[in-house]
């Protein structure tokens, strides 16, 4: 018999929670993310926080680029901050996240996870949770004879997480089945008349078995502001309950949510119902890294997938320290392949899920993955942010590059008009490497400059450009990591008043203010300190590229 979690009657009063304490903890958690003005505005834009007509008119009158008095500027800044704070208490569910909570987890971790889910809901991200537990797999090995015992275990796990969410002021409802069904996908629908098709017993291991998803139960959950806790149980053709892989459930849910025919079904405030985030919360945390202590900070799947697989083969100890990381990584890759490029994933340890709050507001990792590993500002982490990202292309000359796209990217990135003919005539014969991310979301141009004192030539980073709409997506980190791999010794220059200099200071091994010029010279690599004279000569000899 199919069993579905009872719906909560909205007319039944919910016991009052310590709201003041919860709100205070929530604000403290948000403030710990230290969002910049751009990041806060990006969060507001992504979640489409509505303005009153008067506020909207004022916002239109004060768009960037227009002159404002000091008093008007201060007033506008105060209103923006007030808008951001007020937005934290606006009840709305603009986007959904698919979350796998993977046990077993101790009670303190469950409480921490529950609080984080409630905070995400306050910030506009509604969680759809699929439950998993590594210990369930051991019982599954014993066959269907212990299914009832396993199901009771699953129900108890769901109840403990539901209670934890309720205790911190949220609302949750376990869904025991009714979301997943098993069908034999290998059987094509027979259109011949008078042909009867009979339901039959289906197992997930059967050839052609397919998991289907029904979103009907999720509609009532989201409408009532309840976090659905879905057990990985499906009904077959005979309405018999079968355990499915939680990862399979996540993948099929992501596909169902990507189907635009379901957009009206969930009645969200936005027509985009694709998951904004794919999240895995467990005791392992992120993808282990060979280079740094702990986990990878950021992974561009399109470029780094093969390297990750190779790392797991070369590090057999990870099978014991991170036994499910690889299968979770594969699940995330499968989901992100079919989702919009704006969707990201995050793998976070249950003992420290607060990184989810920071990631939601800033839409980037806790710190940059391109920071030098030996730098004091580079921390270790157990959290990994993943994007399906973009492929990386390498060119040895301008002949294979789309010149007009490169010109457009450079001008948009620098917000200045490039003296392109003069620039091309200078670099065409000294190009060493051009690195392009995706469809010109970012590009780096490296030339080999000739100087009298150095016969080998000096690798010079002539242009480092990221498209405005790709900023904050990890494109700069992707470019920088490839630059460091291909050019361990590299130099470049930047104007004294360039706002990007802080980023350069953090990643360079040294810098020098060139006397008599408006340039700061940066370098990476052990050779830099011995080639300063040549580096200065390069800085002084290259003409400006822009009008």
BAVO-904724 format. One record per residue (C-alpha): residue number from 1; residue in three letters; y, x, z. Coordinates in Angstrom, 3 decimals. Example, Ala and Ser with C-alpha at 12.3 -4.5 7.8 and 13.67 -1.06 7.14 Angstrom:
residues 2
 resi resn       py       px       pz
    1  ALA   -4.500   12.300    7.800
    2  SER   -1.060   13.670    7.140
end
This chain:
residues 547
 resi resn       py       px       pz
    1  UNK    0.000    0.000    0.000
    2  UNK    3.440    1.295   -0.912
    3  UNK    5.631    1.948    2.104
    4  UNK    9.397    2.216    1.757
    5  UNK   11.814    3.094    4.517
    6  UNK   13.628    0.010    5.786
    7  UNK   17.206   -0.467    4.686
    8  UNK   19.851   -0.426    7.362
    9  UNK   21.871   -3.605    7.632
   10  UNK   25.553   -2.566    7.353
   11  UNK   26.481   -5.413    9.712
   12  UNK   24.563   -3.775   12.567
   13  UNK   27.021   -1.663   14.600
   14  UNK   26.293    2.048   14.666
   15  UNK   26.504    3.713   18.088
   16  UNK   29.789    5.563   18.461
   17  UNK   29.678    9.326   18.254
   18  UNK   31.977   11.867   19.863
   19  UNK   34.266   11.618   16.828
   20  UNK   37.087   13.813   18.125
   21  UNK   34.746   16.711   18.839
   22  UNK   32.985   16.261   15.497
   23  UNK   36.291   16.218   13.604
   24  UNK   37.510   19.307   15.470
   25  UNK   34.296   21.203   14.674
   26  UNK   34.586   20.078   11.054
   27  UNK   38.164   21.329   10.671
   28  UNK   37.243   24.653   12.315
   29  UNK   34.351   25.046    9.886
   30  UNK   36.619   24.393    6.900
   31  UNK   39.325   26.764    8.141
   32  UNK   36.769   29.554    8.489
   33  UNK   36.389   29.527    4.695
   34  UNK   39.988   30.843    4.326
   35  UNK   40.563   29.159    0.948
   36  UNK   43.399   30.580   -1.107
   37  UNK   46.023   28.274   -2.583
   38  UNK   44.235   28.404   -5.948
   39  UNK   40.845   27.686   -4.371
   40  UNK   42.185   24.768   -2.334
   41  UNK   43.831   23.300   -5.432
   42  UNK   40.611   23.808   -7.400
   43  UNK   38.687   21.897   -4.734
   44  UNK   41.219   19.064   -4.887
   45  UNK   40.979   18.948   -8.687
   46  UNK   37.165   19.013   -8.725
   47  UNK   36.959   16.118   -6.307
   48  UNK   39.787   14.178   -7.953
   49  UNK   41.631   13.367   -4.737
   50  UNK   43.823   10.415   -5.559
   51  UNK   47.581   10.432   -5.064
   52  UNK   49.814    7.488   -4.391
   53  UNK   52.207    6.600   -7.268
   54  UNK   55.126    8.195   -5.400
   55  UNK   53.140   11.388   -4.688
   56  UNK   51.925   11.511   -8.291
   57  UNK   55.494   11.237   -9.590
   58  UNK   56.593   14.039   -7.251
   59  UNK   53.627   16.159   -8.379
   60  UNK   54.568   15.680  -12.042
   61  UNK   58.154   16.671  -11.314
   62  UNK   57.063   19.914   -9.657
   63  UNK   54.555   21.333  -12.089
   64  UNK   54.292   25.142  -12.153
   65  UNK   56.874   26.866  -14.289
   66  UNK   59.769   24.605  -13.419
   67  UNK   62.583   25.845  -11.225
   68  UNK   62.767   24.441   -7.704
   69  UNK   65.180   25.002   -4.906
   70  UNK   63.861   26.776   -1.829
   71  UNK   63.976   23.517    0.103
   72  UNK   62.096   21.618   -2.628
   73  UNK   59.533   24.405   -2.925
   74  UNK   58.899   24.366    0.830
   75  UNK   58.591   20.581    0.817
   76  UNK   56.153   20.719   -2.096
   77  UNK   54.052   23.377   -0.331
   78  UNK   53.923   21.301    2.860
   79  UNK   52.878   18.222    0.894
   80  UNK   50.103   20.178   -0.844
   81  UNK   48.756   21.377    2.496
   82  UNK   49.003   17.877    3.922
   83  UNK   47.190   16.509    0.882
   84  UNK   44.372   19.020    1.360
   85  UNK   43.962   18.225    5.077
   86  UNK   44.153   14.456    4.509
   87  UNK   41.517   14.774    1.815
   88  UNK   39.025   16.046    4.376
   89  UNK   39.012   12.627    6.046
   90  UNK   38.895   10.541    2.862
   91  UNK   35.600    8.678    2.568
   92  UNK   34.346    9.256   -0.964
   93  UNK   31.245   10.478   -2.758
   94  UNK   32.494   12.052   -5.932
   95  UNK   29.460   14.279   -6.543
   96  UNK   25.856   14.680   -5.467
   97  UNK   23.803   17.692   -4.451
   98  UNK   20.042   17.986   -4.747
   99  UNK   18.806   19.719   -1.614
  100  UNK   15.388   20.975   -0.635
  101  UNK   14.938   21.434    3.103
  102  UNK   11.930   23.693    3.456
  103  UNK   10.309   23.916    6.863
  104  UNK    8.963   24.668    9.309
  105  UNK   12.290   24.982   11.111
  106  UNK   13.030   25.233   14.832
  107  UNK   15.046   22.467   16.494
  108  UNK   18.272   24.510   16.626
  109  UNK   18.098   25.199   12.892
  110  UNK   17.471   21.517   12.152
  111  UNK   20.558   20.629   14.182
  112  UNK   22.630   23.214   12.313
  113  UNK   21.381   21.951    8.931
  114  UNK   22.070   18.327    9.909
  115  UNK   25.648   19.147   10.901
  116  UNK   26.199   20.954    7.605
  117  UNK   24.918   17.993    5.570
  118  UNK   27.318   15.675    7.403
  119  UNK   30.215   18.079    6.761
  120  UNK   29.334   18.278    3.057
  121  UNK   29.425   14.485    2.962
  122  UNK   32.893   14.494    4.539
  123  UNK   34.005   16.926    1.838
  124  UNK   32.829   14.559   -0.904
  125  UNK   29.384   15.989   -1.692
  126  UNK   26.574   13.495   -1.032
  127  UNK   23.179   15.049   -0.359
  128  UNK   19.931   13.830   -1.879
  129  UNK   17.255   15.638    0.128
  130  UNK   13.634   16.353   -0.757
  131  UNK   11.562   17.592    2.169
  132  UNK    9.115   20.478    2.056
  133  UNK    7.096   22.403    4.612
  134  UNK    5.080   25.551    4.004
  135  UNK    2.485   24.412    6.544
  136  UNK    1.727   21.256    4.553
  137  UNK    0.129   23.419    1.864
  138  UNK   -2.614   24.561    4.228
  139  UNK   -3.645   20.970    4.943
  140  UNK   -3.497   20.116    1.246
  141  UNK   -6.146   22.757    0.602
  142  UNK   -8.591   20.697    2.638
  143  UNK   -8.463   17.880    0.111
  144  UNK   -7.592   14.171    0.257
  145  UNK   -9.689   13.570    3.377
  146  UNK   -6.742   14.558    5.571
  147  UNK   -4.038   12.791    3.554
  148  UNK   -3.270   10.215    6.252
  149  UNK   -2.829   12.956    8.821
  150  UNK   -0.620   14.912    6.434
  151  UNK    1.478   11.836    5.699
  152  UNK    2.042   11.201    9.415
  153  UNK    3.166   14.812    9.715
  154  UNK    5.610   14.332    6.850
  155  UNK    6.974   11.144    8.390
  156  UNK    7.490   12.916   11.731
  157  UNK    9.372   15.736    9.983
  158  UNK   11.587   13.239    8.192
  159  UNK   12.243   11.381   11.457
  160  UNK   13.287   14.564   13.278
  161  UNK   15.788   15.477   10.550
  162  UNK   17.063   11.896   10.378
  163  UNK   17.596   11.828   14.148
  164  UNK   19.431   15.157   13.997
  165  UNK   21.806   13.791   11.328
  166  UNK   22.419   10.634   13.356
  167  UNK   23.125   12.693   16.474
  168  UNK   25.983   14.559   14.778
  169  UNK   27.646   11.423   13.462
  170  UNK   25.959   11.002   10.093
  171  UNK   23.622    8.407    8.677
  172  UNK   20.259    9.152    7.084
  173  UNK   17.242    7.166    5.934
  174  UNK   13.739    8.548    5.250
  175  UNK   12.188    7.337    1.998
  176  UNK    8.423    7.539    2.292
  177  UNK    7.681    6.600   -1.319
  178  UNK    9.051    4.550   -4.194
  179  UNK   11.095    7.327   -5.801
  180  UNK    8.237    9.151   -7.557
  181  UNK    5.411    7.692   -9.638
  182  UNK    2.589    9.438  -11.485
  183  UNK    1.732    8.502  -15.052
  184  UNK   -0.445   10.054  -17.699
  185  UNK    2.166   11.441  -20.036
  186  UNK   -0.440   12.600  -22.582
  187  UNK   -1.319    9.025  -23.455
  188  UNK    0.975    7.772  -26.173
  189  UNK    2.028    4.176  -25.885
  190  UNK   -0.271    2.060  -28.022
  191  UNK    1.632   -0.502  -30.053
  192  UNK   -1.418   -2.298  -31.421
  193  UNK   -1.581   -5.986  -30.415
  194  UNK   -4.211   -7.364  -28.060
  195  UNK   -4.941   -3.892  -26.697
  196  UNK   -4.982   -3.988  -22.861
  197  UNK   -4.075   -0.910  -20.833
  198  UNK   -5.501   -0.695  -17.335
  199  UNK   -3.956    1.319  -14.492
  200  UNK   -6.038    4.197  -13.228
  201  UNK   -6.183    6.888  -10.609
  202  UNK   -3.995    9.891  -11.494
  203  UNK   -3.652   13.253   -9.799
  204  UNK   -0.854   15.743  -10.341
  205  UNK   -3.513   18.237  -11.438
  206  UNK   -4.727   15.915  -14.196
  207  UNK   -4.054   17.011  -17.762
  208  UNK   -0.888   15.312  -18.969
  209  UNK    0.056   13.958  -15.538
  210  UNK    3.782   13.345  -15.333
  211  UNK    6.134   12.620  -12.434
  212  UNK    8.592    9.792  -13.089
  213  UNK   11.663    8.988  -11.002
  214  UNK   13.208    5.693   -9.912
  215  UNK   16.779    5.853   -8.600
  216  UNK   16.906    2.281   -7.285
  217  UNK   16.355    3.226   -3.647
  218  UNK   18.959    5.975   -3.873
  219  UNK   21.561    3.427   -5.009
  220  UNK   21.457    1.522   -1.732
  221  UNK   21.446    4.763    0.283
  222  UNK   24.533    6.165   -1.406
  223  UNK   26.341    2.830   -1.300
  224  UNK   25.857    2.699    2.487
  225  UNK   26.735    6.360    2.980
  226  UNK   23.194    7.249    4.052
  227  UNK   21.632   10.616    3.246
  228  UNK   18.227    9.926    1.643
  229  UNK   15.362   12.080    2.968
  230  UNK   12.667   11.854    0.307
  231  UNK    9.036   12.726    1.038
  232  UNK    7.137   14.417   -1.825
  233  UNK    4.800   11.462   -2.267
  234  UNK    4.220    9.610   -5.537
  235  UNK    2.365    6.409   -6.419
  236  UNK   -0.222    6.539   -9.190
  237  UNK   -1.331    3.722  -11.486
  238  UNK   -3.351    2.112   -8.682
  239  UNK   -0.456    2.404   -6.200
  240  UNK   -2.377    5.109   -4.387
  241  UNK   -0.188    7.693   -2.657
  242  UNK   -0.414   11.251   -3.954
  243  UNK    1.337   14.375   -2.686
  244  UNK    3.382   16.155   -5.344
  245  UNK    5.117   19.510   -5.362
  246  UNK    8.605   19.212   -3.804
  247  UNK    9.877   21.588   -6.486
  248  UNK    8.550   19.244   -9.172
  249  UNK   10.326   16.397   -7.408
  250  UNK   13.632   18.300   -7.428
  251  UNK   13.298   19.121  -11.141
  252  UNK   12.506   15.520  -12.094
  253  UNK   15.332   14.184   -9.936
  254  UNK   17.777   16.533  -11.656
  255  UNK   16.598   15.252  -15.033
  256  UNK   16.948   11.628  -13.951
  257  UNK   20.455   12.251  -12.617
  258  UNK   21.370   13.968  -15.895
  259  UNK   20.435   10.823  -17.814
  260  UNK   23.730    9.067  -18.558
  261  UNK   21.942    5.722  -18.736
  262  UNK   21.701    5.979  -14.935
  263  UNK   25.453    6.536  -14.480
  264  UNK   26.197    2.921  -13.572
  265  UNK   23.094    2.580  -11.438
  266  UNK   24.287    4.771   -8.571
  267  UNK   27.829    3.346   -8.626
  268  UNK   29.511    6.664   -7.888
  269  UNK   33.281    7.004   -8.239
  270  UNK   32.830    9.389  -11.134
  271  UNK   30.872    8.934  -14.404
  272  UNK   29.441   12.445  -14.021
  273  UNK   26.315   11.916  -11.922
  274  UNK   24.710   15.263  -12.691
  275  UNK   24.150   17.252   -9.501
  276  UNK   27.069   19.536   -8.680
  277  UNK   24.822   21.751   -6.571
  278  UNK   21.122   22.590   -6.346
  279  UNK   20.518   23.821   -2.786
  280  UNK   17.487   25.335   -1.064
  281  UNK   17.606   25.599    2.736
  282  UNK   14.733   27.472    4.372
  283  UNK   13.917   30.328    6.725
  284  UNK   13.840   32.936    3.937
  285  UNK   17.361   32.593    2.597
  286  UNK   18.353   34.076   -0.738
  287  UNK   16.643   36.204   -3.388
  288  UNK   15.853   39.662   -1.959
  289  UNK   17.697   42.599   -3.512
  290  UNK   16.591   46.160   -4.202
  291  UNK   20.172   47.452   -4.267
  292  UNK   21.657   46.034   -1.086
  293  UNK   20.552   45.095    2.386
  294  UNK   19.462   41.471    2.480
  295  UNK   19.783   39.227   -0.543
  296  UNK   21.516   39.141   -3.892
  297  UNK   25.057   37.827   -3.566
  298  UNK   25.277   36.288   -7.040
  299  UNK   22.812   35.932   -9.920
  300  UNK   23.688   35.211  -13.555
  301  UNK   20.309   33.778  -14.560
  302  UNK   20.686   34.124  -18.336
  303  UNK   21.296   37.826  -17.997
  304  UNK   19.353   38.786  -14.867
  305  UNK   16.229   36.606  -15.038
  306  UNK   13.908   39.308  -16.389
  307  UNK   15.266   41.859  -13.909
  308  UNK   14.550   39.517  -10.988
  309  UNK   10.969   38.919  -12.161
  310  UNK   10.478   42.673  -12.572
  311  UNK   11.836   43.326   -9.073
  312  UNK    9.286   40.982   -7.521
  313  UNK    6.478   42.815   -9.358
  314  UNK    7.754   46.182   -8.138
  315  UNK    8.131   44.998   -4.538
  316  UNK    4.825   43.393   -3.473
  317  UNK    6.052   43.289    0.136
  318  UNK    8.347   40.426   -0.843
  319  UNK    5.273   38.203   -1.113
  320  UNK    5.104   38.419    2.675
  321  UNK    8.805   38.563    3.598
  322  UNK    9.925   35.994    0.966
  323  UNK    6.732   34.168   -0.035
  324  UNK    8.439   31.200   -1.754
  325  UNK   11.603   32.820   -3.126
  326  UNK   10.248   33.348   -6.618
  327  UNK    8.970   29.786   -7.052
  328  UNK   12.289   28.447   -5.730
  329  UNK   14.101   30.730   -8.171
  330  UNK   12.011   29.364  -11.057
  331  UNK   12.701   25.796   -9.928
  332  UNK   16.459   26.447   -9.825
  333  UNK   16.365   28.034  -13.284
  334  UNK   14.540   24.990  -14.692
  335  UNK   17.135   22.647  -13.189
  336  UNK   20.211   24.622  -14.246
  337  UNK   18.964   24.979  -17.834
  338  UNK   19.545   21.259  -18.418
  339  UNK   22.644   20.781  -16.274
  340  UNK   26.340   21.432  -17.109
  341  UNK   27.585   24.991  -16.858
  342  UNK   29.750   23.953  -13.892
  343  UNK   26.648   23.242  -11.786
  344  UNK   25.625   26.063   -9.472
  345  UNK   22.806   26.648   -7.027
  346  UNK   22.670   28.269   -3.626
  347  UNK   19.775   29.496   -1.509
  348  UNK   20.784   29.672    2.144
  349  UNK   18.946   30.391    5.419
  350  UNK   18.590   27.465    7.809
  351  UNK   19.864   29.556   10.704
  352  UNK   23.220   30.006    8.936
  353  UNK   23.902   27.151    6.510
  354  UNK   27.681   27.293    7.032
  355  UNK   27.952   29.259    3.768
  356  UNK   27.473   25.923    2.004
  357  UNK   30.877   24.761    3.251
  358  UNK   32.598   27.890    1.960
  359  UNK   30.772   27.685   -1.367
  360  UNK   31.734   24.045   -1.881
  361  UNK   35.452   24.665   -1.237
  362  UNK   35.834   28.018   -2.989
  363  UNK   33.032   27.525   -5.575
  364  UNK   32.024   31.165   -5.264
  365  UNK   29.905   33.448   -3.037
  366  UNK   30.980   34.537    0.442
  367  UNK   32.122   37.841   -1.068
  368  UNK   32.166   39.421   -4.504
  369  UNK   28.904   40.849   -5.816
  370  UNK   30.765   43.629   -7.655
  371  UNK   32.133   45.286   -4.513
  372  UNK   30.800   48.840   -4.044
  373  UNK   27.643   48.829   -1.925
  374  UNK   28.922   51.670    0.243
  375  UNK   32.325   50.090    0.916
  376  UNK   33.106   48.980    4.472
  377  UNK   34.224   45.586    3.128
  378  UNK   30.795   44.963    1.589
  379  UNK   28.658   42.953    3.973
  380  UNK   24.967   42.150    3.894
  381  UNK   24.034   38.539    3.299
  382  UNK   21.037   36.241    3.347
  383  UNK   22.647   33.747    0.953
  384  UNK   22.413   33.832   -2.852
  385  UNK   24.606   31.869   -5.264
  386  UNK   23.097   31.278   -8.701
  387  UNK   24.519   30.055  -11.992
  388  UNK   22.738   29.614  -15.280
  389  UNK   25.737   31.551  -16.484
  390  UNK   26.117   33.144  -19.861
  391  UNK   24.425   35.898  -21.877
  392  UNK   26.081   39.294  -22.143
  393  UNK   26.621   40.924  -25.551
  394  UNK   27.320   44.593  -26.265
  395  UNK   29.196   45.871  -29.317
  396  UNK   29.688   49.464  -30.431
  397  UNK   32.563   48.718  -32.813
  398  UNK   35.032   46.012  -33.764
  399  UNK   33.010   45.205  -36.893
  400  UNK   30.589   42.946  -35.005
  401  UNK   33.207   41.266  -32.811
  402  UNK   35.033   38.002  -33.499
  403  UNK   38.503   39.535  -33.596
  404  UNK   40.448   36.273  -33.339
  405  UNK   38.442   35.198  -30.253
  406  UNK   39.003   38.576  -28.625
  407  UNK   42.751   38.382  -29.299
  408  UNK   42.927   34.831  -27.903
  409  UNK   41.028   35.838  -24.754
  410  UNK   43.218   38.886  -24.061
  411  UNK   46.457   36.940  -24.508
  412  UNK   45.274   34.041  -22.333
  413  UNK   44.029   36.383  -19.631
  414  UNK   47.190   38.525  -19.486
  415  UNK   49.540   35.618  -20.311
  416  UNK   51.393   37.897  -22.703
  417  UNK   51.690   38.264  -26.470
  418  UNK   49.554   41.124  -27.787
  419  UNK   50.991   43.475  -30.444
  420  UNK   47.655   43.058  -32.176
  421  UNK   48.077   45.055  -35.393
  422  UNK   49.362   48.064  -33.484
  423  UNK   46.632   47.622  -30.865
  424  UNK   43.845   47.498  -33.457
  425  UNK   45.113   50.577  -35.250
  426  UNK   44.968   52.482  -31.957
  427  UNK   41.520   51.448  -30.730
  428  UNK   39.493   50.944  -33.930
  429  UNK   38.461   54.606  -34.214
  430  UNK   37.868   55.267  -30.514
  431  UNK   35.876   52.200  -29.417
  432  UNK   33.044   53.184  -27.126
  433  UNK   31.770   49.769  -26.015
  434  UNK   32.911   46.143  -26.051
  435  UNK   31.165   43.894  -23.512
  436  UNK   31.448   40.138  -24.075
  437  UNK   30.273   37.452  -21.651
  438  UNK   29.106   34.227  -23.292
  439  UNK   31.468   32.682  -25.805
  440  UNK   34.319   34.996  -24.802
  441  UNK   34.559   33.765  -21.227
  442  UNK   35.240   37.418  -20.493
  443  UNK   35.370   40.780  -22.243
  444  UNK   35.843   44.458  -21.471
  445  UNK   36.998   47.028  -24.030
  446  UNK   36.122   50.658  -23.315
  447  UNK   37.492   53.466  -25.486
  448  UNK   36.716   57.184  -25.530
  449  UNK   40.043   59.003  -25.298
  450  UNK   40.401   62.560  -26.548
  451  UNK   42.277   65.120  -24.469
  452  UNK   42.648   68.859  -24.962
  453  UNK   41.210   69.796  -21.593
  454  UNK   38.058   67.667  -21.944
  455  UNK   35.820   68.011  -25.002
  456  UNK   33.522   65.140  -23.954
  457  UNK   36.349   62.630  -23.986
  458  UNK   37.469   60.274  -21.258
  459  UNK   35.895   56.779  -20.972
  460  UNK   38.909   54.500  -20.530
  461  UNK   38.847   50.810  -19.615
  462  UNK   41.438   49.615  -22.094
  463  UNK   41.148   45.852  -21.482
  464  UNK   39.430   43.775  -18.805
  465  UNK   39.935   40.081  -19.546
  466  UNK   38.587   36.862  -18.026
  467  UNK   39.473   33.467  -19.471
  468  UNK   41.522   31.300  -17.066
  469  UNK   38.885   28.547  -17.101
  470  UNK   36.170   31.089  -16.226
  471  UNK   37.923   32.556  -13.200
  472  UNK   35.965   31.994  -10.014
  473  UNK   32.672   31.539  -11.882
  474  UNK   31.445   35.111  -11.388
  475  UNK   32.424   36.260  -14.893
  476  UNK   34.520   39.154  -13.567
  477  UNK   31.610   40.311  -11.381
  478  UNK   29.206   40.111  -14.337
  479  UNK   31.537   42.243  -16.464
  480  UNK   32.197   44.779  -13.730
  481  UNK   28.525   45.312  -12.909
  482  UNK   27.761   46.007  -16.574
  483  UNK   30.695   48.400  -16.794
  484  UNK   29.435   50.383  -13.796
  485  UNK   25.912   50.549  -15.247
  486  UNK   27.086   51.805  -18.633
  487  UNK   29.977   53.967  -17.390
  488  UNK   29.396   55.400  -13.919
  489  UNK   32.532   57.500  -14.511
  490  UNK   35.411   55.366  -15.727
  491  UNK   39.204   55.320  -15.468
  492  UNK   41.898   52.761  -16.182
  493  UNK   45.538   52.016  -15.476
  494  UNK   47.451   49.013  -14.172
  495  UNK   51.124   48.212  -13.736
  496  UNK   52.465   48.592  -10.209
  497  UNK   53.330   44.892   -9.983
  498  UNK   49.993   43.619  -11.354
  499  UNK   48.584   40.911   -9.074
  500  UNK   45.046   42.084   -9.832
  501  UNK   45.604   45.496   -8.225
  502  UNK   44.052   44.413   -4.910
  503  UNK   40.839   43.655   -6.822
  504  UNK   41.015   47.116   -8.444
  505  UNK   41.698   48.898   -5.150
  506  UNK   38.532   47.368   -3.652
  507  UNK   36.344   48.563   -6.538
  508  UNK   37.760   51.985   -7.375
  509  UNK   36.717   55.307   -5.880
  510  UNK   40.282   56.567   -6.067
  511  UNK   43.780   55.825   -7.322
  512  UNK   47.018   57.677   -8.000
  513  UNK   50.576   56.546   -8.669
  514  UNK   51.555   58.464  -11.806
  515  UNK   55.055   59.941  -11.281
  516  UNK   57.767   58.885  -13.699
  517  UNK   55.819   55.838  -14.873
  518  UNK   55.178   52.248  -13.842
  519  UNK   51.415   52.864  -13.771
  520  UNK   48.789   53.174  -11.064
  521  UNK   45.768   55.127  -12.248
  522  UNK   42.305   54.100  -10.959
  523  UNK   38.932   55.713  -11.366
  524  UNK   35.282   55.234  -10.491
  525  UNK   32.659   57.940  -10.256
  526  UNK   32.144   61.334   -8.666
  527  UNK   33.769   63.195  -11.576
  528  UNK   37.149   61.519  -11.123
  529  UNK   38.567   63.896   -8.538
  530  UNK   37.827   66.870  -10.855
  531  UNK   39.366   65.261  -13.969
  532  UNK   42.676   64.048  -12.572
  533  UNK   44.720   66.143  -14.986
  534  UNK   42.898   64.635  -17.970
  535  UNK   43.158   61.150  -16.512
  536  UNK   46.943   61.490  -16.073
  537  UNK   47.237   62.714  -19.640
  538  UNK   45.449   59.571  -20.862
  539  UNK   47.691   57.292  -18.810
  540  UNK   50.836   58.912  -20.181
  541  UNK   49.701   59.033  -23.813
  542  UNK   48.576   55.444  -24.451
  543  UNK   51.378   53.135  -25.627
  544  UNK   51.788   49.602  -24.176
  545  UNK   49.702   46.924  -25.905
  546  UNK   51.974   43.924  -25.425
  547  UNK   55.383   42.948  -26.738
end
